[in-house]
């Protein structure tokens, strides 16, 4: 039984890279309010907390096989949390945002560091954490301040760029120069219907097909854009092709039997693999010399097969157009695939490194002098400042007491801060008024 996975019909370009901008929801502001009831003259504070902002997740979905939907929409924002209200009512939490991506998507940070590889349907990755809701004034009641008018602002949600790169998950990759007959081969062994014509770069998008070998074995075959010299450096469709080969276990290297030098073509393509990633040359290859239905290929076959055998590469004569020899190549690829799967399963997994967790103190910070400006770095202190309502004198007084209690004031004094200097806490700039 043959089955097609070709979903790329009609695409006019390959679209397997995208950079998107995500922003998680902000936390809701806390509420400063007091009970106002007819028979409760001293009701006290009853401001509720703000709701937490929604987080942003990437979710792998089998229903997608391209990043094309990010071509027109690149910015995503989760819902913010609701504000707190009186009577100790908390704000509603913001809804999380799920962004669907194809299975096989690799996620990178803007500096190129791989964050995650979404290999299974349903895999989820948080790429933006929602902001914490601000506390209402009920939390700031003390024995000396029974009626605080302090409430925190909600924390801002995380915001960042994320680079996505799709790598097809296929068992077998069809390798070769443009116009050697890879698409015709795929059409011959599966029900995939790739675009086929007699000119270079016929395949501009990956085509997938499932081929059955016998009654109980099948393999996913990928016909991916052909290579030209310089592909490892991005020439032609270089990187768009080569990244998809990384996941395959076996390669079928299709060579044009009518070429002036099929051996040179074979070496040129393998040299591009080597320069892109040396591990690609470790993958088993089945060499298929195509177009045996043409007189030129028939005439050159004895010499071509002899030279390949001298190199130690078993070679098969095929005609993808007529189906001659195709089944033999497919069976050989299936044998190599079964062996590769066994080796993959038997390969011992690397032990997880033993991580020694040494939690940093929550109040840890550092003061860095930048010319006439001072910067205070520390997750908790930056959060406290960002969530302070700087338009409220009472909130600012509370912030000053908190900074003194944490040791920030003394540390700044030791670095030489003086009245009128600028002090930065994350994205917040304050004018120092002490001293």
HUKARA-V851333 format. One record per backbone hydrogen bond with DSSP energy under -1.0 kcal/mol. NH is the residue of the N-H (numbers start at 1). CO is the residue of the C=O. E is the energy in kcal/mol with one decimal. If there is no record, write none. Layout:
# HUKARA-V851333
nh=NH co=CO e=E
nh=NH co=CO e=E
This chain:
# HUKARA-V851333
nh=3 co=210 e=-1.5
nh=11 co=8 e=-2.4
nh=18 co=164 e=-2.1
nh=20 co=162 e=-2.8
nh=21 co=74 e=-3.6
nh=22 co=160 e=-2.8
nh=23 co=76 e=-1.9
nh=24 co=158 e=-3.2
nh=25 co=54 e=-2.9
nh=27 co=155 e=-3.4
nh=28 co=51 e=-3.1
nh=30 co=152 e=-3.1
nh=31 co=48 e=-2.3
nh=35 co=44 e=-2.7
nh=40 co=37 e=-1.6
nh=46 co=33 e=-2.4
nh=48 co=85 e=-2.1
nh=50 co=134 e=-2.9
nh=51 co=82 e=-3.1
nh=53 co=131 e=-2.8
nh=54 co=79 e=-3.1
nh=56 co=128 e=-2.7
nh=57 co=97 e=-3.1
nh=58 co=125 e=-2.8
nh=59 co=99 e=-2.6
nh=60 co=123 e=-2.5
nh=61 co=101 e=-2.8
nh=64 co=61 e=-1.5
nh=67 co=15 e=-1.9
nh=70 co=67 e=-2.1
nh=71 co=68 e=-2.1
nh=76 co=21 e=-2.6
nh=78 co=23 e=-2.4
nh=79 co=95 e=-1.4
nh=81 co=26 e=-3.1
nh=82 co=92 e=-3.5
nh=84 co=29 e=-3.0
nh=85 co=89 e=-2.9
nh=88 co=46 e=-3.7
nh=89 co=86 e=-1.2
nh=91 co=49 e=-2.9
nh=94 co=52 e=-3.2
nh=97 co=55 e=-2.9
nh=99 co=57 e=-3.1
nh=101 co=59 e=-2.5
nh=104 co=118 e=-3.4
nh=105 co=102 e=-1.2
nh=106 co=165 e=-3.4
nh=107 co=116 e=-3.1
nh=108 co=163 e=-3.1
nh=109 co=113 e=-2.6
nh=112 co=109 e=-2.3
nh=115 co=107 e=-3.6
nh=116 co=107 e=-1.3
nh=118 co=105 e=-2.7
nh=119 co=117 e=-1.4
nh=122 co=60 e=-2.8
nh=123 co=120 e=-2.1
nh=125 co=58 e=-2.1
nh=127 co=56 e=-2.5
nh=128 co=56 e=-1.3
nh=131 co=25 e=-2.7
nh=134 co=28 e=-3.0
nh=137 co=31 e=-2.3
nh=139 co=136 e=-1.8
nh=140 co=137 e=-1.3
nh=142 co=145 e=-2.1
nh=152 co=135 e=-2.5
nh=153 co=387 e=-3.4
nh=155 co=132 e=-3.1
nh=158 co=129 e=-2.3
nh=160 co=22 e=-2.3
nh=162 co=20 e=-2.9
nh=163 co=108 e=-2.3
nh=164 co=18 e=-3.7
nh=165 co=106 e=-2.2
nh=166 co=16 e=-2.6
nh=167 co=104 e=-2.0
nh=171 co=220 e=-1.2
nh=172 co=220 e=-2.5
nh=173 co=250 e=-2.2
nh=174 co=222 e=-2.7
nh=175 co=252 e=-2.9
nh=185 co=181 e=-2.1
nh=186 co=182 e=-2.5
nh=187 co=183 e=-2.3
nh=188 co=184 e=-1.7
nh=189 co=185 e=-1.5
nh=190 co=186 e=-1.6
nh=199 co=197 e=-1.3
nh=207 co=223 e=-2.3
nh=209 co=221 e=-2.0
nh=210 co=3 e=-2.2
nh=211 co=219 e=-2.6
nh=213 co=217 e=-3.4
nh=219 co=211 e=-2.2
nh=221 co=209 e=-3.3
nh=222 co=172 e=-2.7
nh=223 co=207 e=-2.7
nh=227 co=176 e=-1.4
nh=231 co=228 e=-1.6
nh=233 co=230 e=-1.2
nh=234 co=231 e=-2.0
nh=235 co=230 e=-2.3
nh=238 co=235 e=-2.2
nh=241 co=237 e=-1.8
nh=242 co=238 e=-2.9
nh=243 co=239 e=-2.1
nh=244 co=241 e=-1.2
nh=249 co=171 e=-2.3
nh=250 co=171 e=-1.9
nh=251 co=284 e=-2.7
nh=252 co=173 e=-2.7
nh=253 co=286 e=-2.3
nh=254 co=175 e=-3.0
nh=255 co=288 e=-2.8
nh=257 co=290 e=-1.8
nh=259 co=256 e=-1.5
nh=265 co=261 e=-1.8
nh=266 co=262 e=-2.2
nh=267 co=263 e=-2.4
nh=268 co=264 e=-2.4
nh=269 co=265 e=-2.1
nh=270 co=266 e=-2.0
nh=271 co=267 e=-2.2
nh=272 co=268 e=-1.5
nh=273 co=269 e=-1.7
nh=274 co=270 e=-2.5
nh=275 co=271 e=-2.2
nh=276 co=272 e=-1.5
nh=277 co=273 e=-2.9
nh=280 co=277 e=-2.0
nh=281 co=278 e=-1.1
nh=282 co=279 e=-1.3
nh=283 co=280 e=-1.2
nh=286 co=251 e=-2.5
nh=288 co=253 e=-2.6
nh=289 co=316 e=-3.1
nh=290 co=255 e=-3.3
nh=292 co=318 e=-1.9
nh=294 co=291 e=-2.0
nh=298 co=294 e=-1.9
nh=299 co=295 e=-2.6
nh=300 co=296 e=-1.8
nh=301 co=297 e=-1.2
nh=304 co=300 e=-2.6
nh=305 co=301 e=-3.2
nh=306 co=302 e=-1.9
nh=307 co=303 e=-2.1
nh=308 co=304 e=-2.0
nh=309 co=305 e=-2.3
nh=310 co=306 e=-1.9
nh=311 co=307 e=-1.1
nh=312 co=309 e=-1.1
nh=313 co=308 e=-2.3
nh=316 co=287 e=-2.1
nh=318 co=289 e=-2.8
nh=319 co=324 e=-2.5
nh=323 co=319 e=-2.5
nh=326 co=323 e=-1.2
nh=329 co=325 e=-1.8
nh=330 co=326 e=-2.4
nh=331 co=327 e=-2.5
nh=332 co=328 e=-2.2
nh=333 co=329 e=-2.5
nh=334 co=330 e=-2.1
nh=335 co=331 e=-2.0
nh=336 co=332 e=-2.2
nh=337 co=333 e=-2.4
nh=338 co=334 e=-2.5
nh=339 co=335 e=-2.0
nh=340 co=336 e=-2.5
nh=341 co=337 e=-2.6
nh=342 co=338 e=-1.9
nh=343 co=339 e=-2.3
nh=344 co=340 e=-2.3
nh=345 co=341 e=-2.3
nh=346 co=342 e=-2.3
nh=347 co=343 e=-1.4
nh=364 co=361 e=-1.8
nh=366 co=377 e=-2.3
nh=368 co=375 e=-3.2
nh=370 co=373 e=-3.6
nh=373 co=370 e=-1.7
nh=374 co=422 e=-2.4
nh=375 co=368 e=-3.2
nh=376 co=424 e=-3.0
nh=377 co=366 e=-2.8
nh=382 co=378 e=-2.6
nh=383 co=379 e=-1.9
nh=384 co=380 e=-2.6
nh=385 co=381 e=-2.1
nh=386 co=382 e=-2.4
nh=387 co=383 e=-1.9
nh=388 co=385 e=-1.4
nh=390 co=388 e=-1.2
nh=392 co=389 e=-1.8
nh=396 co=392 e=-2.3
nh=397 co=393 e=-2.4
nh=398 co=394 e=-2.0
nh=399 co=395 e=-2.2
nh=400 co=396 e=-2.4
nh=401 co=397 e=-2.0
nh=402 co=398 e=-2.1
nh=403 co=399 e=-2.7
nh=404 co=400 e=-1.9
nh=405 co=401 e=-2.3
nh=406 co=402 e=-2.1
nh=408 co=403 e=-1.8
nh=409 co=403 e=-1.0
nh=411 co=407 e=-1.9
nh=412 co=408 e=-2.4
nh=413 co=409 e=-2.1
nh=414 co=410 e=-2.1
nh=415 co=411 e=-1.1
nh=416 co=413 e=-1.2
nh=417 co=412 e=-2.3
nh=420 co=432 e=-3.5
nh=421 co=418 e=-2.2
nh=423 co=430 e=-2.9
nh=424 co=374 e=-3.2
nh=425 co=428 e=-3.0
nh=428 co=425 e=-2.1
nh=430 co=423 e=-2.8
nh=432 co=421 e=-3.3
